[in-house]
Amino acid sequence: MPGPASGAAPATMDSAGGHSPARPRTSGPRPPFVPKMTRSVSGLSPGGIALFRLRSLTISDYLCLSALALTLALTSASSASATTRTIELDGSGDYTVIQEALFASTKGDTVLVGPGTYTWTNQGSGDDHGMVRYWLSEQDEVTLLSTHGPEATILDAEGQGRIFFANGNNVTNDPVNFLIRGFTMRNGYAPKVPNRDEQEGGAIAMHLCEAIVENCIFENNEAEYGGAVWLGGVGAYDYRNCIFRNNVARLQKTGVDYRAIGGGVFVGGSPQRTTFENCTFTDNHAQYRGGGLMITRGNIEIRDCLFAGNSASAGPTRHGTAIYAFEARFLRMNRVTVRNHDSAPGASVLVLFAEGLELDNSLIAGNSSGVSMHVQDSRNVSAHCTNIHGGVLGNWLGDLAPMRLMNGNMELDPLFCSDEGDLTRVELASPMLAANNSCGTDVGLIQESCVSVPILAAGLRAQRRSGEAVLQWEGVEPVGAGIVLQRSSDAGPTSIDLGRANPAGMGRWSIEDRDAPQGEVGYRLLDRNGHLLARATLPSAGGIRLLRASPNPFNPRTQIAFDLAEAGHARLEVFDSRGRRVAVLVDEERPAGRQHALFSGQDASGRALGSGVYHLRLQSAGQVRTDSVVLLR
């Protein structure tokens, strides 16, 4: 089905190298259609089907997710209603075309997409904006989920246009809110829009949105700005557990090459917040700058991410082969690894004119022929427990120079494993490991052990029960397999006799550590050769724990559990994405043990809060714990 005749144009590059807000376009009429079947679901909210918060979802996880969604759809019975629509290429669902399901959807609806390859040809709905479109506020708070995950659910534009386009309301500045989870987006090509010079976002272009994109793979997409993804306008963007690989920012017509920027992702304009969490950027290319990620303005946080093998080729300097940030309001890199970038004679990471820069527990190394990282003309720069190493022409350059060996910072060989295909593993003697550095924490997104070992044990958990330390893990019988359990301490590791371990059912083993101290304790499971199998931390006996909210995402309410080791005053607060406190759920004396609080998606005055990410902060006994929840209206 064709989309609207016209839409909001993406933002444009200004003379400072950033993006200015786009000129508004008006929405044309939308042709009516009659769906084959619409299943009305009483009481089902998008949050009702998103009960998993996994770093990586398998096909079986998605099957469980789908089954749970359908179960809730058939059994829910409250007065509020939402609609769940299913899409199957074989015709067994409500629709075969994703765009038709979105056009039929209204606020709070969910669209479930079955497995298969959805192409520009078999969808037949593409226009000069994209194959799939969230248009202005018409699909606000509509959730788009695959039922079988990105390996089995593919959106392939076949090189004929962009895959996905979303735009808020430029006139009222109202953002469009949505969540997308579990797709592979490939072979997207940014279209040439009439009266527009730039071609932006081969797979996704988002402008004036508040969006969460999870568990997606972006590969072989092409554009001038943002080979895979272009993000612009005043909005908030969260990309989690995503892979960006082999995307290209390439000049698509004769002209200056500075338009070919952001091989993987381009972030422009003035987003209030953009976050990349647990994401991987590999082998992306920009014809000018920002091979993996290009940033102009906005507040950006990159945490638990890997950049490897990205490139930028134009010009003599090759600045920002991994990351190029220009005039960022605030850039934070936390537990980020950047490696294997040939930046001769420029920099793998280049930051210019930033108002704030914070490096924490990050590793920038193995970048041959050029500079590892250069920060220039920036303010409020800080670095803690960060290692920058391996640049032939320098490492800690510009505004970073005074911090080179301060605050736990290093300039040391990280001792990566020799296997180039293993991008995050380091040797046991690596200074990146907590046991080998003064920070007492792992530096960068790294894993221990270069030797591939059989999966003998995994999923180690440590908790206190009635004052006793109890450890559980999955795996084979530990004594016969030569597994070693160690408790860490200032005096060195202590081995625990696993002859006392007992089967706990479902392939799990359990043991009590009667000699565990009252403070926080670390444990490691090793094989007979000393290779790490799993690790866990036992909280202090006087500690507090903020447990996972359920459901999460949620609508209209979620229950939050927390543990207090001892009776005392507890305060549980809720903050929005801008750091403003919106609610206080608990502010009173509570007994020791498991506690619960209900968050109904309302502020302190009882007004309903909008969709978005909200941050929880628990304080008790002089300790603080944090977590996040997602409200989907």
C-alpha positions in Angstrom: 0.0 0.0 0.0 1.4 3.4 -0.9 2.3 5.8 1.9 1.5 9.4 2.2 2.3 11.6 -0.7 4.8 13.6 1.2 6.5 13.7 4.6 8.9 15.7 6.8 12.2 16.1 5.2 15.2 15.0 7.1 17.5 17.6 8.7 20.1 19.4 6.6 23.8 20.0 7.1 24.7 23.5 8.2 27.9 25.5 7.8 29.2 24.3 11.2 29.0 20.6 10.2 25.9 19.9 12.2 22.3 19.3 11.3 19.6 21.9 11.5 15.9 21.0 12.1 14.1 20.0 9.0 11.4 22.0 7.2 8.0 20.6 7.8 6.1 18.8 5.1 2.4 17.9 5.2 0.9 14.5 5.3 -1.2 13.5 2.3 -4.3 11.4 2.4 -4.0 7.7 3.2 -6.0 5.2 1.1 -8.5 3.2 3.1 -8.2 -0.6 3.2 -10.0 -3.5 4.8 -7.8 -5.9 6.8 -8.5 -9.6 6.6 -8.8 -9.9 10.4 -8.3 -7.7 13.4 -7.9 -9.4 16.7 -9.1 -7.0 19.5 -7.3 -7.7 22.8 -8.7 -6.4 26.1 -6.1 -5.1 28.5 -3.1 -6.1 26.4 -0.4 -3.5 26.3 2.9 -3.5 24.5 4.6 -3.9 27.8 2.7 -7.1 28.4 4.7 -9.0 25.8 8.2 -7.7 26.7 9.1 -9.6 29.9 12.6 -10.4 28.8 15.7 -8.2 29.3 18.4 -10.3 27.6 21.7 -9.2 26.2 21.1 -11.5 23.2 17.8 -13.2 22.3 17.9 -16.6 20.6 15.2 -18.1 18.3 13.8 -20.1 21.2 13.6 -16.9 23.3 11.5 -15.3 20.5 9.3 -18.3 20.3 8.6 -18.0 24.0 8.0 -14.2 23.6 5.5 -14.9 20.8 3.7 -17.6 22.8 3.5 -15.3 25.8 2.1 -12.5 23.7 -0.6 -14.7 22.2 -1.5 -16.2 25.6 -1.9 -12.7 27.1 -4.0 -11.7 24.0 -6.4 -14.5 24.6 -6.7 -14.3 28.4 -6.5 -10.5 29.3 -9.8 -9.0 30.3 -9.7 -5.5 31.6 -11.7 -2.5 30.3 -8.8 -0.9 28.4 -8.2 -2.3 25.0 -5.4 -2.5 22.5 -5.0 -4.5 19.3 -2.4 -7.0 18.3 -1.9 -7.6 14.6 0.0 -10.5 13.1 2.0 -10.6 9.9 2.8 -13.8 8.1 4.2 -14.0 4.5 2.2 -17.2 3.9 -1.1 -15.5 4.6 -1.8 -17.2 7.9 -1.7 -13.9 9.8 -3.8 -10.8 9.8 -1.6 -9.2 7.1 1.2 -10.0 4.7 2.4 -6.4 4.3 4.0 -4.7 7.3 3.0 -1.2 6.2 -0.7 -2.1 6.0 -0.6 -3.4 9.6 1.0 -0.1 10.7 -1.5 2.0 8.9 -4.3 0.1 10.7 -2.7 0.6 14.1 -3.4 3.3 16.6 -1.8 4.3 19.9 -0.8 1.4 22.1 -1.1 -1.3 19.4 1.4 -4.1 18.8 2.4 -5.6 15.4 4.0 -9.0 15.5 6.0 -10.0 12.4 6.5 -13.7 11.7 9.7 -15.2 10.2 10.7 -14.8 6.6 12.3 -12.3 4.2 10.2 -9.2 3.6 11.5 -7.5 0.5 10.8 -4.3 -1.4 9.2 -6.5 -4.0 6.9 -8.7 -2.0 5.9 -5.8 0.3 5.0 -3.5 -2.6 4.7 -0.6 -0.2 7.9 1.4 -0.7 8.0 5.1 -1.6 10.6 7.8 -1.6 10.8 7.7 2.2 11.1 4.0 2.8 9.7 0.5 2.7 8.2 0.8 6.2 7.1 4.1 7.7 6.0 5.5 11.1 4.2 8.6 9.9 3.9 11.7 12.2 1.8 10.8 15.2 -0.4 8.3 13.4 1.5 5.3 14.6 2.6 6.9 17.9 3.4 4.3 20.5 2.9 1.3 18.2 5.3 -1.5 18.9 6.9 -3.5 16.1 8.3 -6.9 17.1 9.5 -10.0 15.3 8.4 -13.3 16.7 11.6 -15.3 15.9 14.4 -12.7 16.1 16.8 -11.1 13.6 18.3 -14.3 12.2 14.9 -15.4 11.0 13.1 -12.1 10.3 14.7 -10.1 7.5 13.8 -6.7 6.0 15.6 -6.6 2.6 15.2 -3.4 0.5 17.0 -5.1 -2.4 18.9 -1.9 -3.0 15.8 -0.1 -4.2 15.3 2.3 -1.3 15.5 2.9 2.5 14.0 0.3 4.8 12.5 2.3 7.6 11.5 5.9 8.0 10.0 7.6 11.1 9.2 11.2 11.6 7.6 13.3 14.4 5.5 16.4 14.0 7.7 19.3 12.9 5.0 21.9 13.5 4.1 21.0 17.1 7.5 19.4 17.9 5.7 16.3 19.2 7.8 13.2 18.9 6.6 9.9 17.6 7.3 7.1 20.2 7.9 3.5 19.3 9.8 0.3 20.0 11.3 -2.0 17.3 12.8 -5.3 18.2 14.3 -8.3 16.5 15.0 -7.6 12.7 17.8 -7.9 10.3 17.8 -4.9 7.9 19.9 -5.3 4.8 20.5 -3.9 1.4 18.9 -0.5 2.1 19.8 2.4 -0.1 18.9 6.0 1.0 16.6 7.4 -1.6 16.9 10.7 -3.5 14.1 12.8 -2.1 12.9 15.7 -4.4 14.3 19.1 -3.5 16.9 17.4 -1.2 20.6 17.2 -1.7 21.6 14.8 1.1 20.6 11.1 1.1 20.4 9.9 4.7 20.1 6.5 6.4 20.3 3.5 4.2 18.4 1.2 6.6 16.8 3.7 9.1 16.2 7.5 9.1 14.6 8.9 12.3 13.7 12.5 12.9 12.0 13.9 16.0 11.4 10.5 17.6 11.6 8.9 21.0 12.6 5.4 19.9 14.0 2.2 21.3 15.6 -0.2 18.8 16.7 -3.6 20.2 18.3 -6.8 19.0 18.6 -5.7 15.3 21.3 -6.4 12.7 22.2 -3.8 10.1 24.3 -5.0 7.2 25.2 -4.0 3.6 23.3 -0.7 3.7 24.4 2.5 2.0 23.7 6.2 2.2 25.6 9.5 2.2 24.9 10.4 5.8 24.7 7.2 8.0 25.2 4.2 5.9 22.9 2.2 8.1 21.2 4.7 10.5 20.6 8.4 10.5 19.2 10.1 13.6 18.3 13.7 13.7 16.1 16.4 15.2 15.2 16.9 18.9 14.5 13.4 20.1 15.8 10.5 22.2 17.2 7.3 20.7 18.2 4.1 22.4 19.9 1.4 20.4 20.5 -1.8 22.4 22.1 -5.1 21.5 22.5 -4.1 17.8 25.1 -5.1 15.2 26.3 -2.7 12.5 28.5 -4.4 9.9 29.6 -3.8 6.4 27.6 -0.6 5.9 28.9 2.3 3.8 28.6 6.1 3.7 29.4 6.8 0.1 29.0 9.9 -2.1 26.2 8.9 -4.4 26.7 11.7 -6.9 29.4 14.1 -8.1 30.3 16.6 -5.5 32.3 17.2 -2.4 33.1 14.1 -0.3 32.4 15.6 3.1 28.8 14.4 2.7 29.9 10.8 2.9 30.1 10.5 6.7 29.0 7.9 9.4 29.6 4.5 7.8 27.6 2.8 10.5 25.5 5.5 12.1 25.2 9.3 11.8 23.8 11.3 14.8 23.0 14.9 13.9 20.9 17.9 14.9 20.3 18.2 18.6 19.0 15.0 20.1 18.3 15.3 23.8 19.9 11.8 24.3 21.3 9.1 22.2 22.5 5.8 23.7 24.2 2.8 22.2 24.4 -0.1 24.6 25.9 -3.6 23.9 26.3 -2.7 20.3 29.0 -3.9 17.8 30.3 -1.8 14.9 32.5 -3.8 12.6 33.9 -3.3 9.0 31.8 -0.2 8.3 33.3 2.4 5.9 32.9 6.1 5.3 34.2 7.8 2.3 35.0 10.9 4.4 34.9 10.6 8.2 33.4 8.6 11.0 33.8 5.0 9.7 31.8 3.4 12.5 30.0 6.4 14.1 29.7 10.1 13.2 28.4 12.5 15.9 27.5 16.2 15.5 26.0 17.8 18.6 23.6 16.2 21.0 24.2 14.1 24.2 25.7 10.7 23.4 26.5 7.7 25.6 28.3 4.7 24.3 28.6 1.8 26.8 29.6 -1.9 26.5 30.2 -1.5 22.8 32.9 -2.8 20.4 34.3 -0.9 17.4 36.6 -3.0 15.2 37.9 -2.8 11.6 36.0 0.3 10.6 37.6 2.6 8.0 37.4 6.1 6.5 39.4 6.7 3.3 39.0 10.2 1.9 41.6 12.9 2.5 45.1 12.7 3.8 44.1 12.4 7.5 41.5 9.7 7.8 40.2 11.3 10.9 37.7 9.2 12.9 38.0 5.8 11.3 36.1 4.4 14.3 34.4 7.5 15.9 34.3 11.1 14.9 32.6 13.6 17.2 32.1 17.3 16.3 30.6 19.8 18.7 29.0 17.1 20.9 27.3 18.6 23.9 28.4 15.6 26.0 30.0 12.4 25.0 30.5 9.5 27.4 32.3 6.3 26.6 31.9 3.6 29.2 33.4 0.1 28.8 34.1 0.6 25.1 36.7 -1.2 23.1 38.1 0.3 19.9 40.7 -1.7 18.0 42.1 -2.7 14.6 41.6 0.6 12.8 44.2 1.8 10.3 44.0 5.6 10.7 47.3 6.7 9.1 48.1 9.5 9.6 44.9 10.6 11.4 43.0 9.4 14.5 40.9 6.3 15.2 38.8 8.4 17.6 38.7 12.2 17.0 36.7 14.6 19.2 36.5 18.3 18.3 34.8 21.2 20.2 33.0 19.0 22.7 31.4 20.7 25.6 31.9 17.6 27.7 33.8 14.3 27.3 34.0 11.5 29.8 36.0 8.2 29.3 35.5 5.4 31.8 36.9 1.9 31.7 37.5 2.1 28.0 40.2 0.5 25.8 41.4 2.2 22.5 44.3 0.1 21.1 45.6 -1.9 18.2 45.1 1.0 15.8 48.0 0.9 13.5 49.9 3.6 11.5 48.2 6.7 13.0 46.9 8.2 16.3 44.8 6.2 18.7 42.7 9.1 20.1 42.9 12.9 19.7 40.7 15.4 21.6 41.0 19.1 20.6 39.4 22.4 21.6 37.1 20.6 24.0 36.0 21.4 27.6 35.2 19.4 30.7 37.3 16.4 29.6 37.9 13.6 32.0 39.3 10.0 31.8 39.3 7.3 34.4 40.7 3.7 34.2 41.1 4.0 30.4 43.9 2.5 28.3 44.9 4.1 25.0 47.8 2.3 23.3 49.3 1.3 20.0 49.1 4.4 17.9 52.4 4.8 16.0 51.9 8.6 15.9 50.6 8.9 19.5 47.9 7.9 21.9 46.9 10.5 24.6 46.9 13.6 22.3 45.5 17.1 22.6 43.3 17.7 25.6 43.8 14.2 26.8 47.6 14.6 27.3 47.5 15.7 31.0 45.5 12.6 32.0 47.8 10.0 30.4 48.9 8.3 33.7 46.4 9.8 36.1 43.2 8.3 37.7 44.2 4.8 36.8 44.7 5.6 33.1 47.3 3.5 31.2 49.3 3.3 28.0 50.0 -0.5 28.0 49.7 -3.3 25.6 46.3 -4.9 26.4 47.6 -8.4 25.3 44.9 -9.3 22.9 44.7 -12.9 21.9 46.6 -13.7 18.7 43.4 -14.9 16.9 42.3 -11.8 15.0 38.8 -13.2 14.7 38.5 -13.0 18.5 38.1 -9.3 19.1 37.4 -9.1 22.8 39.5 -11.8 24.4 42.8 -11.0 26.2 45.5 -13.1 27.9 45.3 -13.9 31.6 48.1 -11.5 32.3 46.4 -8.6 30.5 46.3 -5.3 32.4 42.7 -4.9 31.2 41.6 -7.5 33.8 40.6 -6.3 37.2 43.1 -8.5 38.9 46.0 -6.9 37.0 45.3 -3.1 37.3 45.0 -0.5 40.0 41.4 0.2 39.3 40.2 -3.2 40.4 37.8 -3.4 37.4 37.9 -4.8 33.9 38.8 -2.1 31.3 37.0 -2.1 28.0 34.6 -4.6 26.6 36.8 -7.6 27.0 36.7 -11.3 27.9 39.3 -13.4 29.7 41.1 -16.4 28.3 42.5 -16.9 24.8 42.0 -20.7 24.8 38.7 -22.1 23.6 37.5 -24.4 26.3 34.5 -26.8 26.6 31.4 -25.4 28.3 31.7 -27.2 31.6 30.0 -24.6 33.8 28.1 -21.3 33.2 25.7 -19.0 34.8 27.3 -18.7 38.2 25.1 -16.9 40.8 25.9 -15.9 44.3 23.4 -14.8 47.0 22.9 -14.8 50.7 20.1 -16.9 52.2 19.5 -16.7 56.0 23.0 -15.3 56.4 24.7 -18.1 54.4 26.5 -17.5 51.1 24.9 -19.8 48.5 26.4 -20.4 45.0 24.6 -22.0 42.0 25.7 -22.7 38.5 24.8 -24.8 35.4 27.1 -27.6 34.1 28.5 -31.0 34.5 29.4 -32.8 37.7 32.2 -30.5 39.0 34.7 -32.9 40.7 35.0 -35.3 37.9 35.4 -32.5 35.4 38.1 -30.9 37.4 36.2 -27.6 38.0 37.6 -25.2 40.6 35.6 -22.7 42.6 37.6 -19.8 44.0 36.8 -17.0 46.4 38.7 -13.8 46.0 40.2 -11.9 48.9 43.0 -9.4 49.6 45.2 -12.3 50.6 44.7 -14.0 47.3 42.2 -16.6 45.9 40.9 -19.4 48.1 39.7 -22.7 46.6 36.4 -24.1 47.9 35.9 -27.9 48.2 33.4 -28.8 45.5 33.0 -32.3 47.0 30.2 -30.7 49.1 28.3 -29.5 46.0 24.8 -30.8 45.6 22.6 -31.2 42.5 19.9 -28.5 42.4 17.9 -29.9 39.6 17.7 -28.9 35.9 21.4 -29.4 35.4 22.3 -27.0 38.2 24.7 -27.4 41.1 24.7 -25.7 44.5 27.1 -25.2 47.4 27.3 -23.1 50.6 30.4 -21.1 51.4 30.2 -21.1 55.2 33.4 -19.1 55.5 32.3 -16.2 53.3 33.1 -12.8 54.9 30.3 -10.2 55.5 31.5 -7.8 52.8 31.2 -8.1 49.0 32.9 -11.2 47.7 33.9 -12.3 44.2 33.8 -15.9 43.0 35.3 -17.6 39.9 34.7 -21.0 38.3 37.8 -22.3 36.5 38.5 -25.5 34.5 41.4 -27.7 35.4 43.8 -25.6 33.3 42.9 -22.4 35.0 40.7 -21.0 32.2 37.8 -18.9 33.4 34.3 -20.4 33.0 32.1 -18.0 35.0 32.2 -15.4 37.6 29.8 -13.8 40.1 29.8 -11.3 43.0 28.2 -11.9 46.3 26.7 -8.7 47.7 27.7 -7.5 51.1 25.7 -8.8 54.0 24.7 -5.3 54.8 24.0 -4.4 51.2 20.8 -3.6 49.2 19.6 -4.9 45.9 17.3 -3.4 43.3 15.8 -6.3 41.5 14.3 -6.3 38.0 10.9 -4.7 37.6 8.1 -6.9 36.2 6.7 -6.5 33.6 9.3 -4.4 31.8 8.4 -2.7 29.4 5.1 -2.1 31.1 1.7 -0.4 30.7 0.0 0.8 32.8 1.9 -0.4 35.9 4.9 -2.5 37.0 6.0 -4.0 40.3 9.5 -3.3 41.5 11.2 -5.6 44.0 14.2 -4.7 46.2 16.1 -6.4 49.0 17.2 -4.8 52.3 19.7 -6.7 54.4 18.7 -4.9 57.5 15.7 -2.8 58.6 16.1 0.9 58.0 15.0 3.9 55.9 14.5 3.2 52.2 13.9 5.8 49.4 13.0 4.7 45.9 12.7 7.5 43.3 11.9 7.6 39.6 13.6 10.0 37.1 12.9 10.7 33.5 15.4 10.6 30.6 16.4 14.2 31.3 17.3 13.5 35.0 14.2 15.1 36.5 12.6 13.3 39.4 9.0 12.5 38.6 7.9 10.3 41.4 8.9 8.9 44.9 7.6 5.4 45.3 9.1 4.7 48.8 10.3 7.0 51.5 9.9 5.3 54.8 11.2 2.8 57.3 11.1 -0.8 55.9 11.9 -4.1 57.6 14.8 -6.4 56.4 14.1 -8.7 53.5 12.3 -8.6 50.2 10.3 -5.4 49.6 7.9 -4.3 46.8 6.8 -1.1 45.3 4.3 -0.3 42.5 5.0 2.2 39.8 1.7 3.2 38.0 3.3 5.3 35.3 2.2 8.5 37.0 4.1 11.5 38.4 3.9 12.8 42.0 0.7 14.7 41.1 -1.1 11.7 39.7 -0.7 12.8 36.0 0.0 10.0 33.5 3.6 10.0 32.2 4.4 9.6 28.6 6.2 6.6 27.0 9.9 6.5 27.5 12.7 5.2 29.6 12.5 6.0 33.4 15.4 5.5 35.8 15.0 4.0 39.3 17.2 5.0 42.2 17.1 3.1 45.5 18.9 4.5 48.6 19.3 2.7 51.9 22.0 2.2 54.5 24.2 4.7 52.8 24.2 2.7 49.5 22.6 3.4 46.1 21.4 1.1 43.4 19.9 2.0 40.0 18.0 0.4 37.2 15.7 1.4 34.3 12.1 0.6 33.2 10.4 1.3 29.9 6.8 2.7 29.8 4.9 2.1 26.6 1.5 3.8 26.4 
